[in-house]
Amino acid sequence: MKRLTIPLCAVAAIGLSFACRHITPEKSAPRNPAVKKIPGRPDIEENADRLIDEGRQVFRHDTFGSQDYWGGKLRLHEAISGAKRHGVGPGLTPHQALALGLKVDSDAVPKVLMQVIRGGSVSLDEEKTTLELLKADSVVGVKGFFDDPKDRLHLTSIGITCAICHSTVDDSFMKGIGQRLDGWPNRDLDIGAIVALAPELTPMAAPLGIDVETLKKVLKSWGPGKYDAEVNQDGKGFRPDGRSAATVLPAAFGLAGVNLHTYSGWGSVTHWNAYVANTQMHGKGTFFDPRLNDPAQFPAAVKQGHHNIRNNPDLVTSKLAALHFYQLAIPAPKPKAGTFDAPAAERGRLLFEGKAQCARCHVPPLFTEPGWPMHTADEMGIDDFHASRSPDKKFYRTTPLRGLFVREKGGFYHDGRFADLGAVIAHYERLLRLQLTPQEKADLVQYLKSL
């Protein structure tokens, strides 16, 4: 059953560790001295350990200098602070932030603050509490800057990190507040609505050749769990049928051994990390992709010089290796026992590898194709709108299937067009003329839930 993987959010680039969700970069678990090391090249293991720790830090906390855009140009921090605290408007309360899908890392919140929140002494309906949470660096993927010595809660700018779109929390404290789940796509995040709060959107609208009100219409069309990482290249905010051109946020786990990283195969994991950090997060680095220097296909990219970005100092490139290594180290999470019917799943496995023909493309154990995992829209039985937005203008990628249960919210396929796994199976049954019985389709669903 084929489901594609998308571009990274405005943000973009990508992912990480279910297994490491309880480990913060500042408090990494000590290495076990009892573990026997392979003789001859201890530098390899030391290098791997270093890259994991550095990559986790980059993924969770590095803004790549993006605060100069989100805070400096768009003044998004002012909308968060509110007029009472050096900003504009009513400000953003924690309840409002959680409703927009932002998450809070309970491990990063000072214990005293957690206690008063639990006891109700601190209100989640006051923007001041939002500033306290930002000050503690506990809002997942959002980093506040407070550099006014006269006012500790004067938010002077704000930047974003990879984790804003590609991490969530386990809701262990309350909905939206808990321990980090790095690499899980945040399908609650309404990134478009958040960006639309910014007091100054002209720097984003002007390269697209549209006014601010039209830009807001595009942003608000995305909805929770979706993002369009190509609109600021090709200017296509909507599909020909009038629906949003955004795609669902992808998982950033289970990428080891997988070639190409987006739904339409723009490039490798490292390519997309650099693409997102520079062109979506608006960090300050180096990015080169001459395919974007095409005024017919990518007019907005040409206008902004996105095909050849050079910043000095470069705040991105030196961090890409560790970020990549961290992502590849993240295994897909396993569904809990009892969330699927095990005997039915075993019957579904036999169908998956046989009659249903799923394994032709989703080859176990990668559950994608080794080599060049790309297919035309005709092969997929769908339209080519998103495929045509990529530099190749033609293909969709075979998405890995492990951890599908994490991606149920928001639907399957690049644009969430199939509401559930049963709808995906029904699509392929028609396309491939499989003639599956109702029981066989039900067994396939259980197998997919077990991955």
C-alpha positions as CSV (number, residue, x, y, z in Angstrom):
1,M,0.0,0.0,0.0
2,K,1.8,3.1,-1.2
3,R,1.8,6.3,0.8
4,L,4.1,9.2,0.0
5,T,6.3,11.3,2.2
6,I,6.4,15.1,2.1
7,P,8.5,18.1,2.2
8,L,9.4,19.5,5.4
9,C,7.5,22.2,6.9
10,A,8.4,25.8,6.7
11,V,10.3,24.6,8.3
12,A,11.4,21.7,7.5
13,A,13.8,19.4,7.1
14,I,13.5,16.6,9.5
15,G,13.5,14.2,12.2
16,L,13.9,11.9,14.9
17,S,14.0,9.6,17.9
18,F,11.2,7.9,19.6
19,A,13.7,5.9,21.6
20,C,15.5,9.0,22.8
21,R,12.5,11.0,23.7
22,H,13.3,11.1,27.4
23,I,16.9,12.3,26.8
24,T,17.6,16.0,26.6
25,P,20.7,17.2,24.9
26,E,21.9,18.7,28.2
27,K,21.3,15.5,30.1
28,S,22.4,12.7,27.8
29,A,22.5,9.3,29.3
30,P,26.1,8.3,30.2
31,R,27.6,5.7,28.0
32,N,27.7,2.2,29.6
33,P,31.3,1.3,30.4
34,A,30.4,-2.3,30.5
35,V,29.6,-2.4,26.8
36,K,32.4,-4.0,24.9
37,K,33.9,-1.8,22.2
38,I,35.2,-3.3,19.0
39,P,39.0,-3.0,18.9
40,G,40.8,-1.1,16.2
41,R,38.7,2.0,15.5
42,P,37.3,3.5,18.8
43,D,37.1,6.8,16.9
44,I,34.2,5.4,14.9
45,E,32.0,4.8,18.0
46,E,33.2,8.1,19.6
47,N,32.2,9.9,16.4
48,A,28.8,8.2,16.3
49,D,28.1,9.2,19.9
50,R,29.1,12.8,19.2
51,L,27.0,13.1,16.1
52,I,23.9,11.7,17.9
53,D,24.3,14.2,20.8
54,E,25.0,17.1,18.5
55,G,22.3,16.2,16.0
56,R,19.7,16.0,18.8
57,Q,20.7,19.4,20.0
58,V,20.5,20.9,16.5
59,F,17.2,19.3,15.8
60,R,15.6,20.5,19.0
61,H,17.2,23.8,19.7
62,D,19.0,25.4,16.7
63,T,17.3,28.2,14.9
64,F,20.0,28.6,12.2
65,G,19.5,32.4,12.7
66,S,15.9,32.2,11.7
67,Q,14.9,34.7,14.4
68,D,16.1,37.5,12.1
69,Y,13.2,36.6,9.8
70,W,10.4,35.5,12.1
71,G,11.1,38.1,14.7
72,G,13.1,40.7,12.8
73,K,11.0,40.9,9.6
74,L,7.6,39.4,10.4
75,R,7.6,40.6,14.1
76,L,5.8,37.4,15.1
77,H,7.1,37.7,18.6
78,E,5.0,40.9,19.1
79,A,1.8,39.0,18.4
80,I,2.8,36.5,21.0
81,S,3.7,39.1,23.6
82,G,0.6,41.3,23.2
83,A,0.2,45.0,23.6
84,K,0.6,44.8,27.4
85,R,4.1,43.4,27.0
86,H,5.9,45.4,24.3
87,G,3.9,43.7,21.5
88,V,0.6,44.2,19.6
89,G,-2.9,42.8,20.0
90,P,-4.2,40.6,22.8
91,G,-1.2,38.3,22.9
92,L,-1.1,34.5,22.8
93,T,-2.2,32.5,25.9
94,P,-1.0,28.9,26.5
95,H,-4.5,27.6,25.9
96,Q,-4.6,29.4,22.5
97,A,-1.1,28.1,21.6
98,L,-2.1,24.6,22.5
99,A,-5.2,24.9,20.4
100,L,-3.0,25.9,17.4
101,G,-1.1,22.6,17.9
102,L,2.1,24.0,19.6
103,K,3.5,21.6,22.2
104,V,5.2,22.0,25.6
105,D,8.1,19.8,26.7
106,S,7.3,19.0,30.3
107,D,10.9,17.9,31.0
108,A,12.1,21.5,30.2
109,V,9.5,23.3,32.3
110,P,11.0,24.3,35.7
111,K,9.5,22.1,38.4
112,V,8.2,25.0,40.4
113,L,6.3,26.3,37.3
114,M,4.9,22.8,36.6
115,Q,3.7,22.6,40.2
116,V,1.9,25.9,40.1
117,I,0.4,25.0,36.7
118,R,-0.8,21.7,38.1
119,G,-2.3,23.4,41.1
120,G,-4.0,26.1,39.1
121,S,-2.0,29.0,40.6
122,V,-0.7,30.0,37.2
123,S,-3.3,30.6,34.5
124,L,-3.1,29.1,31.0
125,D,-5.3,31.9,29.8
126,E,-2.7,34.6,30.3
127,E,0.0,35.6,27.7
128,K,2.5,36.0,30.6
129,T,2.5,32.2,31.1
130,T,3.3,31.7,27.4
131,L,6.3,34.0,27.9
132,E,7.4,32.0,31.0
133,L,7.2,28.8,29.0
134,L,9.3,30.4,26.1
135,K,11.7,31.7,28.7
136,A,12.2,28.1,29.9
137,D,12.8,27.0,26.3
138,S,10.0,24.5,26.7
139,V,7.8,25.2,23.7
140,V,8.7,22.5,21.2
141,G,10.4,24.0,18.1
142,V,10.0,27.6,19.1
143,K,12.9,29.6,20.7
144,G,12.3,32.9,22.3
145,F,14.9,35.6,22.8
146,F,14.9,37.7,25.9
147,D,17.7,40.2,26.0
148,D,16.3,43.1,27.9
149,P,18.2,43.4,31.2
150,K,15.4,45.5,32.6
151,D,12.5,43.1,31.9
152,R,13.1,39.4,32.0
153,L,9.8,38.7,30.1
154,H,10.4,41.1,27.3
155,L,10.4,38.9,24.2
156,T,12.6,40.6,21.7
157,S,12.6,38.0,18.9
158,I,11.6,34.5,18.1
159,G,13.1,31.7,15.9
160,I,12.0,28.2,15.0
161,T,13.7,24.8,14.9
162,C,13.2,21.5,13.0
163,A,11.2,20.2,16.0
164,I,8.3,22.6,15.5
165,C,6.9,20.4,12.7
166,H,8.6,17.1,13.3
167,S,8.1,16.5,17.0
168,T,5.2,16.2,19.3
169,V,4.7,15.2,23.0
170,D,3.1,12.2,24.7
171,D,0.4,14.3,26.5
172,S,1.5,12.7,29.8
173,F,0.8,16.0,31.8
174,M,-2.2,17.1,29.7
175,K,-3.2,17.5,26.1
176,G,-0.3,19.2,24.4
177,I,2.1,19.0,27.4
178,G,4.3,16.0,28.0
179,Q,7.6,14.4,27.1
180,R,9.0,14.8,23.6
181,L,8.5,12.4,20.8
182,D,11.1,13.5,18.3
183,G,10.5,12.6,14.7
184,W,6.7,12.2,15.1
185,P,4.9,14.6,12.7
186,N,2.9,17.2,14.6
187,R,-0.5,16.6,12.9
188,D,-2.1,19.1,15.3
189,L,0.1,22.0,14.3
190,D,-1.7,24.7,12.4
191,I,1.5,26.4,11.1
192,G,-0.4,28.5,8.6
193,A,-2.6,30.1,11.2
194,I,0.4,30.7,13.4
195,V,2.3,32.5,10.7
196,A,-0.8,34.5,9.8
197,L,-0.7,36.1,13.3
198,A,2.5,38.0,12.4
199,P,1.9,41.8,12.3
200,E,4.1,42.2,9.2
201,L,3.6,39.7,6.3
202,T,4.8,41.8,3.4
203,P,8.2,40.2,3.3
204,M,6.5,36.9,2.7
205,A,3.8,38.1,0.3
206,A,5.9,40.4,-1.9
207,P,8.1,37.6,-3.5
208,L,4.9,35.8,-4.4
209,G,3.5,38.8,-6.1
210,I,0.4,38.9,-3.9
211,D,-1.0,41.2,-1.2
212,V,-1.1,40.3,2.5
213,E,-4.8,39.4,2.5
214,T,-4.3,36.9,-0.3
215,L,-1.3,35.4,1.6
216,K,-3.4,35.0,4.7
217,K,-6.0,33.2,2.7
218,V,-3.4,30.8,1.5
219,L,-1.9,30.3,5.0
220,K,-5.3,29.7,6.6
221,S,-6.2,27.1,3.9
222,W,-3.6,24.7,5.2
223,G,-5.2,23.6,8.4
224,P,-3.8,21.4,11.1
225,G,-0.9,19.1,10.2
226,K,-0.3,20.5,6.8
227,Y,2.4,22.8,5.2
228,D,3.4,23.9,1.8
229,A,7.1,23.9,1.3
230,E,7.0,24.8,-2.3
231,V,4.6,27.8,-2.5
232,N,7.4,30.2,-1.9
233,Q,9.2,28.7,-5.0
234,D,6.4,28.3,-7.5
235,G,3.7,30.6,-6.1
236,K,0.9,27.9,-6.4
237,G,-1.1,28.3,-3.2
238,F,-4.0,26.2,-4.5
239,R,-4.7,23.2,-6.7
240,P,-6.5,23.6,-10.0
241,D,-9.7,22.3,-8.2
242,G,-9.4,25.1,-5.6
243,R,-8.2,23.0,-2.7
244,S,-5.1,23.9,-0.7
245,A,-1.8,22.9,-2.2
246,A,-0.4,22.0,1.2
247,T,0.7,18.5,2.1
248,V,0.6,16.6,5.4
249,L,3.6,16.8,7.6
250,P,5.7,13.7,7.2
251,A,7.4,11.5,9.8
252,A,11.1,12.1,10.4
253,F,11.8,8.6,11.8
254,G,12.7,5.3,10.1
255,L,14.8,7.0,7.3
256,A,17.9,4.8,7.5
257,G,18.4,3.0,4.2
258,V,15.8,5.1,2.5
259,N,16.6,7.1,-0.7
260,L,15.0,10.5,-1.3
261,H,13.1,12.3,1.3
262,T,9.9,14.0,0.0
263,Y,6.6,13.0,-1.5
264,S,7.8,14.0,-4.9
265,G,11.5,13.1,-4.6
266,W,13.2,16.5,-4.5
267,G,16.4,15.0,-3.0
268,S,18.1,13.2,-0.2
269,V,17.6,13.8,3.5
270,T,20.6,16.1,3.5
271,H,19.4,18.0,0.5
272,W,16.0,18.6,2.1
273,N,17.6,19.6,5.4
274,A,19.5,22.3,3.7
275,Y,16.5,23.3,1.6
276,V,14.3,23.7,4.6
277,A,16.8,25.3,6.9
278,N,17.5,28.0,4.3
279,T,14.4,28.5,2.2
280,Q,11.6,27.5,4.7
281,M,12.9,28.2,8.2
282,H,14.7,31.2,6.7
283,G,18.0,30.4,8.5
284,K,21.3,31.8,7.4
285,G,23.4,29.3,5.5
286,T,24.4,28.1,2.1
287,F,22.2,26.3,-0.3
288,F,22.7,25.5,-4.0
289,D,20.2,23.8,-6.3
290,P,20.4,25.1,-9.9
291,R,17.1,23.4,-10.7
292,L,15.4,26.3,-8.9
293,N,16.8,28.8,-11.3
294,D,13.9,28.3,-13.7
295,P,11.7,31.4,-14.1
296,A,8.9,29.3,-15.8
297,Q,8.6,26.7,-13.1
298,F,9.9,28.6,-10.0
299,P,9.3,32.3,-10.5
300,A,9.3,33.1,-6.8
301,A,12.5,31.1,-6.2
302,V,14.3,33.1,-9.0
303,K,13.1,36.4,-7.6
304,Q,14.6,35.5,-4.2
305,G,17.7,33.8,-5.4
306,H,16.9,30.5,-3.8
307,H,18.9,28.5,-6.2
308,N,22.2,29.9,-4.8
309,I,22.0,31.2,-1.2
310,R,25.2,32.4,0.5
311,N,25.4,33.8,4.0
312,N,28.4,34.9,5.9
313,P,28.6,33.7,8.6
314,D,27.0,30.4,7.5
315,L,24.9,29.2,10.5
316,V,23.6,26.0,8.8
317,T,26.2,24.0,6.9
318,S,28.4,22.9,9.8
319,K,25.3,21.4,11.5
320,L,24.0,19.3,8.6
321,A,26.1,16.2,9.2
322,A,25.1,15.8,12.8
323,L,21.4,16.5,12.0
324,H,21.5,13.9,9.3
325,F,23.1,11.3,11.5
326,Y,20.6,11.9,14.3
327,Q,17.7,11.4,11.9
328,L,19.1,8.2,10.4
329,A,19.5,6.8,14.0
330,I,15.8,7.2,14.8
331,P,13.9,3.9,14.5
332,A,10.2,4.1,13.7
333,P,8.1,3.6,16.8
334,K,6.3,0.3,17.3
335,P,2.5,0.2,18.0
336,K,1.5,-1.0,21.4
337,A,0.2,-4.5,21.9
338,G,-3.6,-4.5,21.8
339,T,-3.8,-1.7,19.2
340,F,-4.1,-4.3,16.4
341,D,-5.4,-7.9,16.0
342,A,-2.2,-10.0,15.9
343,P,-3.7,-13.1,14.2
344,A,-5.4,-11.0,11.6
345,A,-2.1,-9.0,11.1
346,E,-0.3,-12.3,10.4
347,R,-2.9,-13.2,7.7
348,G,-2.5,-9.6,6.4
349,R,1.3,-10.0,6.1
350,L,0.8,-13.0,3.8
351,L,-1.6,-11.0,1.7
352,F,0.8,-8.0,1.7
353,E,3.6,-10.1,0.4
354,G,1.4,-12.1,-2.0
355,K,-2.1,-11.5,-3.4
356,A,-2.3,-7.8,-2.6
357,Q,1.0,-7.1,-4.3
358,C,2.0,-4.4,-1.8
359,A,5.5,-5.7,-1.3
360,R,6.3,-5.1,-5.0
361,C,7.0,-1.5,-4.0
362,H,7.0,-1.5,-0.2
363,V,9.8,-4.1,0.0
364,P,10.3,-5.4,3.6
365,P,12.0,-4.6,5.9
366,L,12.5,-1.1,4.5
367,F,8.9,-1.0,3.2
368,T,10.1,1.2,0.3
369,E,12.1,0.3,-2.8
370,P,15.8,-0.1,-2.6
371,G,17.3,2.1,-5.3
372,W,15.1,4.6,-7.1
373,P,11.7,4.4,-5.4
374,M,9.8,6.7,-7.8
375,H,6.6,6.2,-9.7
376,T,4.5,8.3,-12.1
377,A,1.0,9.6,-11.2
378,D,-0.5,7.1,-13.7
379,E,1.2,4.2,-11.9
380,M,-0.2,5.6,-8.6
381,G,-3.7,6.1,-10.0
382,I,-3.8,9.7,-8.9
383,D,-3.4,13.2,-10.3
384,D,0.1,14.7,-11.0
385,F,-0.4,18.1,-9.4
386,H,2.2,17.7,-6.6
387,A,4.6,15.6,-8.8
388,S,4.6,18.4,-11.4
389,R,5.8,20.9,-8.7
390,S,9.1,19.1,-8.2
391,P,12.1,19.7,-10.4
392,D,11.6,16.3,-12.1
393,K,7.9,17.3,-12.8
394,K,6.9,13.7,-12.9
395,F,7.3,11.3,-9.9
396,Y,5.9,10.3,-6.5
397,R,8.0,8.5,-3.9
398,T,7.2,5.1,-2.3
399,T,6.9,6.1,1.3
400,P,8.2,3.8,4.1
401,L,5.4,2.3,6.1
402,R,6.7,1.6,9.6
403,G,5.0,3.6,12.3
404,L,1.9,4.2,10.2
405,F,-0.2,4.5,13.4
406,V,1.6,7.8,14.1
407,R,0.4,9.2,10.8
408,E,-3.3,8.3,11.0
409,K,-4.5,11.8,11.9
410,G,-4.9,14.0,8.8
411,G,-5.2,11.1,6.4
412,F,-2.8,9.2,4.1
413,Y,-0.9,10.0,0.9
414,H,0.9,13.3,0.4
415,D,-2.2,15.4,0.7
416,G,-4.2,13.3,3.2
417,R,-6.7,12.4,0.5
418,F,-7.4,9.0,2.0
419,A,-9.0,9.2,5.4
420,D,-7.9,5.9,6.7
421,L,-6.1,2.7,5.7
422,G,-9.2,1.1,4.4
423,A,-9.5,3.8,1.9
424,V,-5.9,3.3,0.7
425,I,-6.6,-0.4,0.3
426,A,-9.8,0.2,-1.6
427,H,-7.9,2.6,-4.0
428,Y,-5.3,-0.1,-4.8
429,E,-7.9,-2.8,-5.1
430,R,-9.6,-0.8,-7.9
431,L,-6.3,0.2,-9.5
432,L,-4.7,-3.3,-9.5
433,R,-8.0,-5.2,-9.8
434,L,-7.1,-7.3,-6.8
435,Q,-10.5,-8.8,-6.0
436,L,-9.9,-8.9,-2.3
437,T,-12.6,-10.2,0.0
438,P,-13.9,-8.0,2.9
439,Q,-12.0,-10.2,5.4
440,E,-8.8,-9.9,3.4
441,K,-9.1,-6.1,3.3
442,A,-9.7,-6.1,7.1
443,D,-6.6,-8.4,7.6
444,L,-4.5,-6.0,5.5
445,V,-5.6,-3.1,7.7
446,Q,-4.5,-5.0,10.8
447,Y,-1.1,-5.8,9.3
448,L,-0.5,-2.1,8.4
449,K,-1.4,-1.1,11.9
450,S,1.1,-3.6,13.2
451,L,4.1,-2.1,11.4
